[in-house]
Amino acid sequence: MARRTLTAANAILLLSVTGLYVTPQRIQGFSTDDAFDVDAVEGAETMMGVDGLLSGGFIPKERKMTVTLQADSLSNDFFDNWTSAQDVVRELYIANGSIAIPSLSKKYTLTRGILSSYKPLAGVKKVLQPRAFVITWQAVQPAPF
C-alpha cells in the first residue's frame, strides 16, 4: 500500500457544466487556508421508541461542497460565467466533476451538481477577500487512484 500524507497542494478539482463547459476545467487559485470542503452528510433518519429500541432508515442525501477562491483567481470567471448564463436563461446548468488527491491515492466522482450559493463579488477590505461557491451534488463517490 502506498504511503499516505496530508499534502493538499497537489489536489486537483475538475468541473464541467453541461451546455457551457463541455471540457472539464481545472479550478485553481484557491484561498490561503481553504480550497474545497464537503459538509457532513445526514445519511439516516433515526427514531428511538418508547421502549428504548432504536429504529432507522436510509434517506437519499445531497452533498454540499464549498469551493473557496482567492479574489484574483482566474477560476472566478468559470463561476461568474455559470451564474450569468443561468440568469440569462432563467434555468439551471448542471455540473459534473472529479477530484484527485494523490497524497491519499484517492479520486472522487462528482455527479449532477447545482450551483446553490455564491458570493457575487469579493469582499473589499485592506486586500480583496476570497469568494466562496457552494455546489450541491447528487453524489460524491470515492474510488481508488
C-alpha positions as CSV (number, residue, x, y, z in Angstrom):
1,M,0.0,0.0,0.0
2,A,1.2,3.5,-0.9
3,R,2.3,5.8,1.9
4,R,-0.3,8.5,2.6
5,T,0.4,12.1,3.5
6,L,-1.6,15.2,4.4
7,T,-0.4,17.1,1.4
8,A,-3.2,19.2,-0.1
9,A,-1.1,21.2,-2.6
10,N,-1.3,18.6,-5.3
11,A,-5.1,18.0,-5.1
12,I,-6.9,18.6,-8.4
13,L,-10.5,19.8,-8.9
14,L,-12.0,19.5,-12.4
15,L,-15.5,20.8,-13.3
16,S,-17.6,20.7,-16.4
17,V,-21.0,22.4,-16.9
18,T,-23.4,20.9,-19.5
19,G,-24.1,23.5,-22.2
20,L,-21.3,25.9,-21.0
21,Y,-18.1,24.0,-20.4
22,V,-18.1,20.6,-22.1
23,T,-14.4,20.1,-21.5
24,P,-13.6,19.8,-17.7
25,Q,-11.9,23.0,-16.4
26,R,-9.2,22.8,-13.8
27,I,-10.2,25.0,-10.9
28,Q,-7.2,26.9,-9.5
29,G,-6.3,29.9,-7.3
30,F,-7.7,28.6,-4.1
31,S,-7.8,30.6,-0.8
32,T,-4.9,30.6,1.6
33,D,-6.4,28.2,4.1
34,D,-9.4,26.7,2.2
35,A,-9.5,25.1,-1.2
36,F,-12.7,23.0,-1.1
37,D,-14.6,21.1,1.5
38,V,-17.7,18.9,1.7
39,D,-20.2,19.2,4.5
40,A,-21.1,16.2,6.7
41,V,-23.9,14.1,5.4
42,E,-27.0,13.1,7.4
43,G,-27.5,9.7,5.8
44,A,-30.1,8.2,8.0
45,E,-33.3,9.1,9.8
46,T,-33.4,7.6,13.3
47,M,-36.1,7.4,16.0
48,M,-35.9,6.0,19.5
49,G,-39.0,4.0,20.5
50,V,-40.5,4.5,24.0
51,D,-39.1,1.0,24.8
52,G,-35.6,2.2,24.1
53,L,-35.1,0.4,20.8
54,L,-33.5,2.4,18.0
55,S,-35.0,2.3,14.5
56,G,-33.6,3.9,11.5
57,G,-33.9,4.2,7.8
58,F,-31.8,5.2,4.8
59,I,-32.6,8.5,3.2
60,P,-31.3,10.0,0.0
61,K,-28.9,12.9,0.8
62,E,-27.4,15.8,-1.0
63,R,-23.8,16.7,-0.6
64,K,-22.8,20.4,-0.3
65,M,-19.3,21.3,-1.4
66,T,-17.8,24.8,-0.8
67,V,-15.1,25.9,-3.2
68,T,-13.1,29.0,-1.9
69,L,-11.1,31.0,-4.3
70,Q,-8.7,34.0,-3.9
71,A,-10.2,37.2,-5.3
72,D,-7.6,37.2,-8.1
73,S,-8.2,33.6,-9.2
74,L,-8.9,33.2,-12.9
75,S,-11.3,30.4,-11.9
76,N,-13.7,33.0,-10.6
77,D,-14.5,33.6,-14.2
78,F,-15.7,30.0,-14.5
79,F,-18.3,30.6,-11.7
80,D,-19.2,34.1,-12.9
81,N,-20.0,32.7,-16.4
82,W,-22.0,29.9,-14.9
83,T,-24.2,32.3,-12.8
84,S,-24.5,34.8,-15.6
85,A,-25.7,32.1,-18.0
86,Q,-28.3,30.9,-15.5
87,D,-29.5,34.5,-15.0
88,V,-30.0,34.9,-18.8
89,V,-31.9,31.7,-19.5
90,R,-33.6,31.6,-16.1
91,E,-32.7,27.9,-15.8
92,L,-30.1,25.8,-14.1
93,Y,-27.0,24.4,-15.7
94,I,-25.8,21.1,-14.2
95,A,-22.2,20.3,-13.4
96,N,-20.2,17.2,-13.1
97,G,-16.6,16.9,-11.9
98,S,-13.8,14.9,-10.3
99,I,-11.3,15.4,-7.5
100,A,-7.9,13.7,-7.4
101,I,-6.0,13.6,-4.1
102,P,-2.6,12.0,-4.9
103,S,-1.4,12.1,-1.3
104,L,-4.2,9.8,-0.3
105,S,-4.2,7.8,-3.5
106,K,-7.9,8.7,-3.9
107,K,-10.2,10.2,-6.5
108,Y,-13.8,11.2,-6.3
109,T,-16.5,11.4,-9.0
110,L,-18.9,14.4,-8.6
111,T,-22.3,13.8,-10.2
112,R,-25.1,16.3,-11.0
113,G,-24.1,19.5,-9.3
114,I,-26.2,22.6,-8.9
115,L,-24.6,25.9,-8.0
116,S,-26.7,26.6,-5.0
117,S,-24.9,29.6,-3.3
118,Y,-22.2,32.0,-4.3
119,K,-20.6,35.4,-3.4
120,P,-21.1,37.6,-6.5
121,L,-18.0,39.6,-5.7
122,A,-15.0,39.7,-3.4
123,G,-15.3,41.5,-0.1
124,V,-13.3,44.7,-0.4
125,K,-11.2,45.2,2.7
126,K,-7.5,46.0,3.2
127,V,-7.0,43.4,0.4
128,L,-9.7,41.7,-1.6
129,Q,-11.2,38.7,0.2
130,P,-11.8,35.2,-1.0
131,R,-15.0,34.2,-2.7
132,A,-17.0,31.1,-1.8
133,F,-19.1,29.0,-4.2
134,V,-21.4,26.2,-2.9
135,I,-22.2,23.3,-5.3
136,T,-24.9,20.8,-4.2
137,W,-24.1,17.4,-5.6
138,Q,-26.4,14.4,-6.1
139,A,-23.4,12.1,-5.5
140,V,-19.8,12.1,-4.4
141,Q,-18.3,8.7,-5.0
142,P,-14.8,7.6,-3.9
143,A,-12.6,5.3,-5.9
144,P,-9.0,4.1,-5.8
145,F,-6.5,6.3,-7.5
